[in-house]
């Protein structure tokens, strides 16, 4: 009977469930962050190139 009690106690123990939930939630947030960065990468590169071109074409004023 003692073996069945140990199995029942092990089955009902939920002490690590919150930790597992947090690990899964954190992994999902990190994965979503990587997906957003990957999706926005081309747009950011295009915008940075346009800004660089525009700023590179500016000639400084000699103070006149």
N, CA, C and O atoms as a Maestro MAE file, in Angstrom:
{
 s_m_m2io_version
 :::
 2.0.0
}

f_m_ct {
 s_m_title
 :::
 protein
 m_atom[256] {
  # First column is atom index #
  i_m_mmod_type
  r_m_x_coord
  r_m_y_coord
  r_m_z_coord
  i_m_residue_number
  s_m_chain_name
  s_m_pdb_residue_name
  s_m_pdb_atom_name
  i_m_atomic_number
  :::
  1 25 0.816 -1.200 0.000 1 A "UNK " " N  " 7
  2 3 0.000 0.000 0.000 1 A "UNK " " CA " 6
  3 2 0.856 1.260 0.000 1 A "UNK " " C  " 6
  4 15 0.423 2.305 -0.486 1 A "UNK " " O  " 8
  5 25 2.045 1.170 0.531 2 A "UNK " " N  " 7
  6 3 2.899 2.332 0.617 2 A "UNK " " CA " 6
  7 2 3.336 2.797 -0.783 2 A "UNK " " C  " 6
  8 15 3.464 4.001 -1.007 2 A "UNK " " O  " 8
  9 25 3.563 1.888 -1.712 3 A "UNK " " N  " 7
  10 3 3.963 2.242 -3.067 3 A "UNK " " CA " 6
  11 2 2.868 3.049 -3.749 3 A "UNK " " C  " 6
  12 15 3.162 4.030 -4.432 3 A "UNK " " O  " 8
  13 25 1.631 2.658 -3.581 4 A "UNK " " N  " 7
  14 3 0.524 3.388 -4.186 4 A "UNK " " CA " 6
  15 2 0.382 4.790 -3.584 4 A "UNK " " C  " 6
  16 15 0.041 5.737 -4.293 4 A "UNK " " O  " 8
  17 25 0.640 4.921 -2.303 5 A "UNK " " N  " 7
  18 3 0.604 6.237 -1.662 5 A "UNK " " CA " 6
  19 2 1.694 7.151 -2.218 5 A "UNK " " C  " 6
  20 15 1.461 8.341 -2.427 5 A "UNK " " O  " 8
  21 25 2.880 6.600 -2.458 6 A "UNK " " N  " 7
  22 3 3.978 7.385 -3.013 6 A "UNK " " CA " 6
  23 2 3.658 7.824 -4.447 6 A "UNK " " C  " 6
  24 15 3.950 8.956 -4.832 6 A "UNK " " O  " 8
  25 25 3.070 6.939 -5.220 7 A "UNK " " N  " 7
  26 3 2.699 7.268 -6.598 7 A "UNK " " CA " 6
  27 2 1.618 8.338 -6.609 7 A "UNK " " C  " 6
  28 15 1.667 9.268 -7.414 7 A "UNK " " O  " 8
  29 25 0.645 8.206 -5.717 8 A "UNK " " N  " 7
  30 3 -0.428 9.196 -5.637 8 A "UNK " " CA " 6
  31 2 0.115 10.563 -5.222 8 A "UNK " " C  " 6
  32 15 -0.294 11.587 -5.769 8 A "UNK " " O  " 8
  33 25 1.040 10.580 -4.253 9 A "UNK " " N  " 7
  34 3 1.642 11.828 -3.801 9 A "UNK " " CA " 6
  35 2 2.443 12.471 -4.938 9 A "UNK " " C  " 6
  36 15 2.364 13.683 -5.139 9 A "UNK " " O  " 8
  37 25 3.212 11.670 -5.681 10 A "UNK " " N  " 7
  38 3 3.986 12.184 -6.803 10 A "UNK " " CA " 6
  39 2 3.067 12.756 -7.874 10 A "UNK " " C  " 6
  40 15 3.366 13.806 -8.442 10 A "UNK " " O  " 8
  41 25 1.976 12.100 -8.155 11 A "UNK " " N  " 7
  42 3 1.022 12.547 -9.180 11 A "UNK " " CA " 6
  43 2 0.372 13.877 -8.800 11 A "UNK " " C  " 6
  44 15 0.114 14.710 -9.669 11 A "UNK " " O  " 8
  45 25 0.110 14.077 -7.523 12 A "UNK " " N  " 7
  46 3 -0.571 15.293 -7.057 12 A "UNK " " CA " 6
  47 2 0.374 16.452 -6.771 12 A "UNK " " C  " 6
  48 15 -0.087 17.567 -6.526 12 A "UNK " " O  " 8
  49 25 1.681 16.220 -6.795 13 A "UNK " " N  " 7
  50 3 2.649 17.272 -6.485 13 A "UNK " " CA " 6
  51 2 2.757 18.232 -7.664 13 A "UNK " " C  " 6
  52 15 3.030 17.807 -8.786 13 A "UNK " " O  " 8
  53 25 2.541 19.538 -7.414 14 A "UNK " " N  " 7
  54 3 2.595 20.555 -8.458 14 A "UNK " " CA " 6
  55 2 3.620 21.639 -8.127 14 A "UNK " " C  " 6
  56 15 3.466 22.779 -8.564 14 A "UNK " " O  " 8
  57 25 4.637 21.312 -7.381 15 A "UNK " " N  " 7
  58 3 5.581 22.337 -6.928 15 A "UNK " " CA " 6
  59 2 6.412 22.931 -8.059 15 A "UNK " " C  " 6
  60 15 6.846 24.076 -7.936 15 A "UNK " " O  " 8
  61 25 6.654 22.220 -9.146 16 A "UNK " " N  " 7
  62 3 7.451 22.748 -10.236 16 A "UNK " " CA " 6
  63 2 6.635 23.289 -11.395 16 A "UNK " " C  " 6
  64 15 7.206 23.742 -12.387 16 A "UNK " " O  " 8
  65 25 5.329 23.254 -11.297 17 A "UNK " " N  " 7
  66 3 4.474 23.650 -12.407 17 A "UNK " " CA " 6
  67 2 4.601 25.136 -12.737 17 A "UNK " " C  " 6
  68 15 4.577 25.509 -13.910 17 A "UNK " " O  " 8
  69 25 4.732 25.978 -11.732 18 A "UNK " " N  " 7
  70 3 4.847 27.421 -11.963 18 A "UNK " " CA " 6
  71 2 6.165 27.734 -12.660 18 A "UNK " " C  " 6
  72 15 6.211 28.596 -13.537 18 A "UNK " " O  " 8
  73 25 7.220 27.053 -12.284 19 A "UNK " " N  " 7
  74 3 8.515 27.257 -12.920 19 A "UNK " " CA " 6
  75 2 8.450 26.892 -14.395 19 A "UNK " " C  " 6
  76 15 8.965 27.622 -15.241 19 A "UNK " " O  " 8
  77 25 7.832 25.790 -14.699 20 A "UNK " " N  " 7
  78 3 7.690 25.364 -16.093 20 A "UNK " " CA " 6
  79 2 6.870 26.390 -16.870 20 A "UNK " " C  " 6
  80 15 7.207 26.716 -18.008 20 A "UNK " " O  " 8
  81 25 5.816 26.893 -16.279 21 A "UNK " " N  " 7
  82 3 4.994 27.923 -16.935 21 A "UNK " " CA " 6
  83 2 5.827 29.160 -17.265 21 A "UNK " " C  " 6
  84 15 5.734 29.692 -18.371 21 A "UNK " " O  " 8
  85 25 6.638 29.619 -16.315 22 A "UNK " " N  " 7
  86 3 7.452 30.809 -16.536 22 A "UNK " " CA " 6
  87 2 8.505 30.573 -17.613 22 A "UNK " " C  " 6
  88 15 8.774 31.464 -18.419 22 A "UNK " " O  " 8
  89 25 9.098 29.392 -17.635 23 A "UNK " " N  " 7
  90 3 10.106 29.086 -18.656 23 A "UNK " " CA " 6
  91 2 9.469 29.091 -20.040 23 A "UNK " " C  " 6
  92 15 10.037 29.648 -20.980 23 A "UNK " " O  " 8
  93 25 8.313 28.485 -20.173 24 A "UNK " " N  " 7
  94 3 7.619 28.449 -21.463 24 A "UNK " " CA " 6
  95 2 7.186 29.848 -21.881 24 A "UNK " " C  " 6
  96 15 7.332 30.216 -23.047 24 A "UNK " " O  " 8
  97 25 6.660 30.626 -20.954 25 A "UNK " " N  " 7
  98 3 6.240 31.994 -21.258 25 A "UNK " " CA " 6
  99 2 7.426 32.862 -21.669 25 A "UNK " " C  " 6
  100 15 7.326 33.630 -22.626 25 A "UNK " " O  " 8
  101 25 8.533 32.751 -20.967 26 A "UNK " " N  " 7
  102 3 9.729 33.525 -21.306 26 A "UNK " " CA " 6
  103 2 10.269 33.132 -22.676 26 A "UNK " " C  " 6
  104 15 10.667 33.998 -23.454 26 A "UNK " " O  " 8
  105 25 10.286 31.845 -22.977 27 A "UNK " " N  " 7
  106 3 10.748 31.387 -24.291 27 A "UNK " " CA " 6
  107 2 9.841 31.917 -25.399 27 A "UNK " " C  " 6
  108 15 10.323 32.271 -26.475 27 A "UNK " " O  " 8
  109 25 8.559 31.975 -25.153 28 A "UNK " " N  " 7
  110 3 7.624 32.499 -26.154 28 A "UNK " " CA " 6
  111 2 7.850 33.994 -26.390 28 A "UNK " " C  " 6
  112 15 7.802 34.450 -27.532 28 A "UNK " " O  " 8
  113 25 8.093 34.749 -25.339 29 A "UNK " " N  " 7
  114 3 8.335 36.188 -25.481 29 A "UNK " " CA " 6
  115 2 9.645 36.435 -26.234 29 A "UNK " " C  " 6
  116 15 9.706 37.312 -27.096 29 A "UNK " " O  " 8
  117 25 10.679 35.678 -25.920 30 A "UNK " " N  " 7
  118 3 11.957 35.826 -26.620 30 A "UNK " " CA " 6
  119 2 11.797 35.458 -28.096 30 A "UNK " " C  " 6
  120 15 12.316 36.154 -28.969 30 A "UNK " " O  " 8
  121 25 11.085 34.375 -28.374 31 A "UNK " " N  " 7
  122 3 10.839 33.974 -29.759 31 A "UNK " " CA " 6
  123 2 10.054 35.020 -30.519 31 A "UNK " " C  " 6
  124 15 10.349 35.285 -31.685 31 A "UNK " " O  " 8
  125 25 9.069 35.615 -29.889 32 A "UNK " " N  " 7
  126 3 8.291 36.676 -30.525 32 A "UNK " " CA " 6
  127 2 9.158 37.899 -30.804 32 A "UNK " " C  " 6
  128 15 9.008 38.541 -31.843 32 A "UNK " " O  " 8
  129 25 10.053 38.221 -29.893 33 A "UNK " " N  " 7
  130 3 10.976 39.332 -30.099 33 A "UNK " " CA " 6
  131 2 11.874 39.096 -31.305 33 A "UNK " " C  " 6
  132 15 12.080 40.003 -32.111 33 A "UNK " " O  " 8
  133 25 12.408 37.888 -31.437 34 A "UNK " " N  " 7
  134 3 13.228 37.562 -32.600 34 A "UNK " " CA " 6
  135 2 12.416 37.641 -33.889 34 A "UNK " " C  " 6
  136 15 12.926 38.097 -34.913 34 A "UNK " " O  " 8
  137 25 11.175 37.208 -33.850 35 A "UNK " " N  " 7
  138 3 10.323 37.260 -35.041 35 A "UNK " " CA " 6
  139 2 10.065 38.705 -35.468 35 A "UNK " " C  " 6
  140 15 10.065 39.010 -36.660 35 A "UNK " " O  " 8
  141 25 9.847 39.584 -34.507 36 A "UNK " " N  " 7
  142 3 9.614 41.004 -34.819 36 A "UNK " " CA " 6
  143 2 10.868 41.630 -35.416 36 A "UNK " " C  " 6
  144 15 10.787 42.375 -36.392 36 A "UNK " " O  " 8
  145 25 12.019 41.333 -34.839 37 A "UNK " " N  " 7
  146 3 13.274 41.875 -35.367 37 A "UNK " " CA " 6
  147 2 13.515 41.367 -36.783 37 A "UNK " " C  " 6
  148 15 13.923 42.138 -37.651 37 A "UNK " " O  " 8
  149 25 13.271 40.090 -37.029 38 A "UNK " " N  " 7
  150 3 13.467 39.522 -38.363 38 A "UNK " " CA " 6
  151 2 12.510 40.168 -39.369 38 A "UNK " " C  " 6
  152 15 12.903 40.450 -40.501 38 A "UNK " " O  " 8
  153 25 11.283 40.400 -38.975 39 A "UNK " " N  " 7
  154 3 10.288 40.978 -39.877 39 A "UNK " " CA " 6
  155 2 10.599 42.442 -40.188 39 A "UNK " " C  " 6
  156 15 10.330 42.902 -41.298 39 A "UNK " " O  " 8
  157 25 11.151 43.169 -39.245 40 A "UNK " " N  " 7
  158 3 11.399 44.598 -39.435 40 A "UNK " " CA " 6
  159 2 12.795 44.887 -39.983 40 A "UNK " " C  " 6
  160 15 13.113 46.044 -40.258 40 A "UNK " " O  " 8
  161 25 13.625 43.873 -40.147 41 A "UNK " " N  " 7
  162 3 15.014 44.071 -40.550 41 A "UNK " " CA " 6
  163 2 15.145 44.759 -41.907 41 A "UNK " " C  " 6
  164 15 15.921 45.705 -42.039 41 A "UNK " " O  " 8
  165 25 14.410 44.308 -42.911 42 A "UNK " " N  " 7
  166 3 14.514 44.907 -44.244 42 A "UNK " " CA " 6
  167 2 14.070 46.365 -44.244 42 A "UNK " " C  " 6
  168 15 14.711 47.207 -44.873 42 A "UNK " " O  " 8
  169 25 13.004 46.663 -43.561 43 A "UNK " " N  " 7
  170 3 12.515 48.039 -43.493 43 A "UNK " " CA " 6
  171 2 13.495 48.956 -42.791 43 A "UNK " " C  " 6
  172 15 13.697 50.095 -43.214 43 A "UNK " " O  " 8
  173 25 14.106 48.469 -41.719 44 A "UNK " " N  " 7
  174 3 15.080 49.300 -41.005 44 A "UNK " " CA " 6
  175 2 16.323 49.531 -41.844 44 A "UNK " " C  " 6
  176 15 16.889 50.624 -41.826 44 A "UNK " " O  " 8
  177 25 16.754 48.513 -42.582 45 A "UNK " " N  " 7
  178 3 17.928 48.665 -43.439 45 A "UNK " " CA " 6
  179 2 17.652 49.676 -44.546 45 A "UNK " " C  " 6
  180 15 18.495 50.524 -44.839 45 A "UNK " " O  " 8
  181 25 16.482 49.590 -45.156 46 A "UNK " " N  " 7
  182 3 16.112 50.538 -46.212 46 A "UNK " " CA " 6
  183 2 16.048 51.957 -45.669 46 A "UNK " " C  " 6
  184 15 16.552 52.885 -46.302 46 A "UNK " " O  " 8
  185 25 15.439 52.135 -44.514 47 A "UNK " " N  " 7
  186 3 15.334 53.461 -43.907 47 A "UNK " " CA " 6
  187 2 16.709 54.010 -43.539 47 A "UNK " " C  " 6
  188 15 16.982 55.189 -43.766 47 A "UNK " " O  " 8
  189 25 17.572 53.178 -42.979 48 A "UNK " " N  " 7
  190 3 18.914 53.631 -42.602 48 A "UNK " " CA " 6
  191 2 19.717 54.040 -43.834 48 A "UNK " " C  " 6
  192 15 20.473 55.011 -43.791 48 A "UNK " " O  " 8
  193 25 19.555 53.303 -44.926 49 A "UNK " " N  " 7
  194 3 20.253 53.657 -46.165 49 A "UNK " " CA " 6
  195 2 19.747 54.989 -46.704 49 A "UNK " " C  " 6
  196 15 20.547 55.816 -47.143 49 A "UNK " " O  " 8
  197 25 18.447 55.213 -46.680 50 A "UNK " " N  " 7
  198 3 17.878 56.475 -47.163 50 A "UNK " " CA " 6
  199 2 18.349 57.651 -46.318 50 A "UNK " " C  " 6
  200 15 18.672 58.710 -46.856 50 A "UNK " " O  " 8
  201 25 18.390 57.476 -45.006 51 A "UNK " " N  " 7
  202 3 18.862 58.542 -44.116 51 A "UNK " " CA " 6
  203 2 20.340 58.826 -44.373 51 A "UNK " " C  " 6
  204 15 20.751 59.985 -44.428 51 A "UNK " " O  " 8
  205 25 21.131 57.779 -44.529 52 A "UNK " " N  " 7
  206 3 22.558 57.943 -44.783 52 A "UNK " " CA " 6
  207 2 22.808 58.690 -46.085 52 A "UNK " " C  " 6
  208 15 23.680 59.556 -46.152 52 A "UNK " " O  " 8
  209 25 22.047 58.358 -47.108 53 A "UNK " " N  " 7
  210 3 22.180 59.036 -48.393 53 A "UNK " " CA " 6
  211 2 21.811 60.508 -48.271 53 A "UNK " " C  " 6
  212 15 22.500 61.378 -48.804 53 A "UNK " " O  " 8
  213 25 20.731 60.775 -47.572 54 A "UNK " " N  " 7
  214 3 20.264 62.158 -47.414 54 A "UNK " " CA " 6
  215 2 21.265 62.982 -46.609 54 A "UNK " " C  " 6
  216 15 21.587 64.109 -46.987 54 A "UNK " " O  " 8
  217 25 21.748 62.437 -45.522 55 A "UNK " " N  " 7
  218 3 22.691 63.159 -44.677 55 A "UNK " " CA " 6
  219 2 24.035 63.313 -45.391 55 A "UNK " " C  " 6
  220 15 24.704 64.335 -45.237 55 A "UNK " " O  " 8
  221 25 24.430 62.312 -46.163 56 A "UNK " " N  " 7
  222 3 25.687 62.390 -46.894 56 A "UNK " " CA " 6
  223 2 25.695 63.453 -47.965 56 A "UNK " " C  " 6
  224 15 26.764 63.936 -48.340 56 A "UNK " " O  " 8
  225 25 24.537 63.832 -48.468 57 A "UNK " " N  " 7
  226 3 24.442 64.845 -49.509 57 A "UNK " " CA " 6
  227 2 24.422 66.272 -48.988 57 A "UNK " " C  " 6
  228 15 24.413 67.217 -49.776 57 A "UNK " " O  " 8
  229 25 24.415 66.440 -47.682 58 A "UNK " " N  " 7
  230 3 24.383 67.778 -47.086 58 A "UNK " " CA " 6
  231 2 25.796 68.332 -47.040 58 A "UNK " " C  " 6
  232 15 26.719 67.665 -46.573 58 A "UNK " " O  " 8
  233 25 25.958 69.555 -47.526 59 A "UNK " " N  " 7
  234 3 27.273 70.206 -47.450 59 A "UNK " " CA " 6
  235 2 27.252 71.206 -46.305 59 A "UNK " " C  " 6
  236 15 26.304 71.980 -46.168 59 A "UNK " " O  " 8
  237 25 28.276 71.191 -45.499 60 A "UNK " " N  " 7
  238 3 28.306 72.111 -44.355 60 A "UNK " " CA " 6
  239 2 28.448 73.568 -44.803 60 A "UNK " " C  " 6
  240 15 29.099 73.862 -45.805 60 A "UNK " " O  " 8
  241 25 27.849 74.440 -44.068 61 A "UNK " " N  " 7
  242 3 27.924 75.868 -44.327 61 A "UNK " " CA " 6
  243 2 29.217 76.398 -43.698 61 A "UNK " " C  " 6
  244 15 29.581 76.000 -42.592 61 A "UNK " " O  " 8
  245 25 29.896 77.282 -44.394 62 A "UNK " " N  " 7
  246 3 31.165 77.810 -43.899 62 A "UNK " " CA " 6
  247 2 30.958 78.935 -42.892 62 A "UNK " " C  " 6
  248 15 31.924 79.595 -42.509 62 A "UNK " " O  " 8
  249 25 29.757 79.162 -42.465 63 A "UNK " " N  " 7
  250 3 29.489 80.201 -41.476 63 A "UNK " " CA " 6
  251 2 29.139 81.539 -42.099 63 A "UNK " " C  " 6
  252 15 29.154 82.559 -41.410 63 A "UNK " " O  " 8
  253 25 28.834 81.559 -43.355 64 A "UNK " " N  " 7
  254 3 28.484 82.817 -44.048 64 A "UNK " " CA " 6
  255 2 27.049 83.160 -43.873 64 A "UNK " " C  " 6
  256 15 26.590 84.180 -44.388 64 A "UNK " " O  " 8
  :::
 }
 m_bond[255] {
  # First column is bond index #
  i_m_from
  i_m_to
  i_m_order
  :::
  1 1 2 1
  2 2 3 1
  3 3 4 2
  4 3 5 1
  5 5 6 1
  6 6 7 1
  7 7 8 2
  8 7 9 1
  9 9 10 1
  10 10 11 1
  11 11 12 2
  12 11 13 1
  13 13 14 1
  14 14 15 1
  15 15 16 2
  16 15 17 1
  17 17 18 1
  18 18 19 1
  19 19 20 2
  20 19 21 1
  21 21 22 1
  22 22 23 1
  23 23 24 2
  24 23 25 1
  25 25 26 1
  26 26 27 1
  27 27 28 2
  28 27 29 1
  29 29 30 1
  30 30 31 1
  31 31 32 2
  32 31 33 1
  33 33 34 1
  34 34 35 1
  35 35 36 2
  36 35 37 1
  37 37 38 1
  38 38 39 1
  39 39 40 2
  40 39 41 1
  41 41 42 1
  42 42 43 1
  43 43 44 2
  44 43 45 1
  45 45 46 1
  46 46 47 1
  47 47 48 2
  48 47 49 1
  49 49 50 1
  50 50 51 1
  51 51 52 2
  52 51 53 1
  53 53 54 1
  54 54 55 1
  55 55 56 2
  56 55 57 1
  57 57 58 1
  58 58 59 1
  59 59 60 2
  60 59 61 1
  61 61 62 1
  62 62 63 1
  63 63 64 2
  64 63 65 1
  65 65 66 1
  66 66 67 1
  67 67 68 2
  68 67 69 1
  69 69 70 1
  70 70 71 1
  71 71 72 2
  72 71 73 1
  73 73 74 1
  74 74 75 1
  75 75 76 2
  76 75 77 1
  77 77 78 1
  78 78 79 1
  79 79 80 2
  80 79 81 1
  81 81 82 1
  82 82 83 1
  83 83 84 2
  84 83 85 1
  85 85 86 1
  86 86 87 1
  87 87 88 2
  88 87 89 1
  89 89 90 1
  90 90 91 1
  91 91 92 2
  92 91 93 1
  93 93 94 1
  94 94 95 1
  95 95 96 2
  96 95 97 1
  97 97 98 1
  98 98 99 1
  99 99 100 2
  100 99 101 1
  101 101 102 1
  102 102 103 1
  103 103 104 2
  104 103 105 1
  105 105 106 1
  106 106 107 1
  107 107 108 2
  108 107 109 1
  109 109 110 1
  110 110 111 1
  111 111 112 2
  112 111 113 1
  113 113 114 1
  114 114 115 1
  115 115 116 2
  116 115 117 1
  117 117 118 1
  118 118 119 1
  119 119 120 2
  120 119 121 1
  121 121 122 1
  122 122 123 1
  123 123 124 2
  124 123 125 1
  125 125 126 1
  126 126 127 1
  127 127 128 2
  128 127 129 1
  129 129 130 1
  130 130 131 1
  131 131 132 2
  132 131 133 1
  133 133 134 1
  134 134 135 1
  135 135 136 2
  136 135 137 1
  137 137 138 1
  138 138 139 1
  139 139 140 2
  140 139 141 1
  141 141 142 1
  142 142 143 1
  143 143 144 2
  144 143 145 1
  145 145 146 1
  146 146 147 1
  147 147 148 2
  148 147 149 1
  149 149 150 1
  150 150 151 1
  151 151 152 2
  152 151 153 1
  153 153 154 1
  154 154 155 1
  155 155 156 2
  156 155 157 1
  157 157 158 1
  158 158 159 1
  159 159 160 2
  160 159 161 1
  161 161 162 1
  162 162 163 1
  163 163 164 2
  164 163 165 1
  165 165 166 1
  166 166 167 1
  167 167 168 2
  168 167 169 1
  169 169 170 1
  170 170 171 1
  171 171 172 2
  172 171 173 1
  173 173 174 1
  174 174 175 1
  175 175 176 2
  176 175 177 1
  177 177 178 1
  178 178 179 1
  179 179 180 2
  180 179 181 1
  181 181 182 1
  182 182 183 1
  183 183 184 2
  184 183 185 1
  185 185 186 1
  186 186 187 1
  187 187 188 2
  188 187 189 1
  189 189 190 1
  190 190 191 1
  191 191 192 2
  192 191 193 1
  193 193 194 1
  194 194 195 1
  195 195 196 2
  196 195 197 1
  197 197 198 1
  198 198 199 1
  199 199 200 2
  200 199 201 1
  201 201 202 1
  202 202 203 1
  203 203 204 2
  204 203 205 1
  205 205 206 1
  206 206 207 1
  207 207 208 2
  208 207 209 1
  209 209 210 1
  210 210 211 1
  211 211 212 2
  212 211 213 1
  213 213 214 1
  214 214 215 1
  215 215 216 2
  216 215 217 1
  217 217 218 1
  218 218 219 1
  219 219 220 2
  220 219 221 1
  221 221 222 1
  222 222 223 1
  223 223 224 2
  224 223 225 1
  225 225 226 1
  226 226 227 1
  227 227 228 2
  228 227 229 1
  229 229 230 1
  230 230 231 1
  231 231 232 2
  232 231 233 1
  233 233 234 1
  234 234 235 1
  235 235 236 2
  236 235 237 1
  237 237 238 1
  238 238 239 1
  239 239 240 2
  240 239 241 1
  241 241 242 1
  242 242 243 1
  243 243 244 2
  244 243 245 1
  245 245 246 1
  246 246 247 1
  247 247 248 2
  248 247 249 1
  249 249 250 1
  250 250 251 1
  251 251 252 2
  252 251 253 1
  253 253 254 1
  254 254 255 1
  255 255 256 2
  :::
 }
}
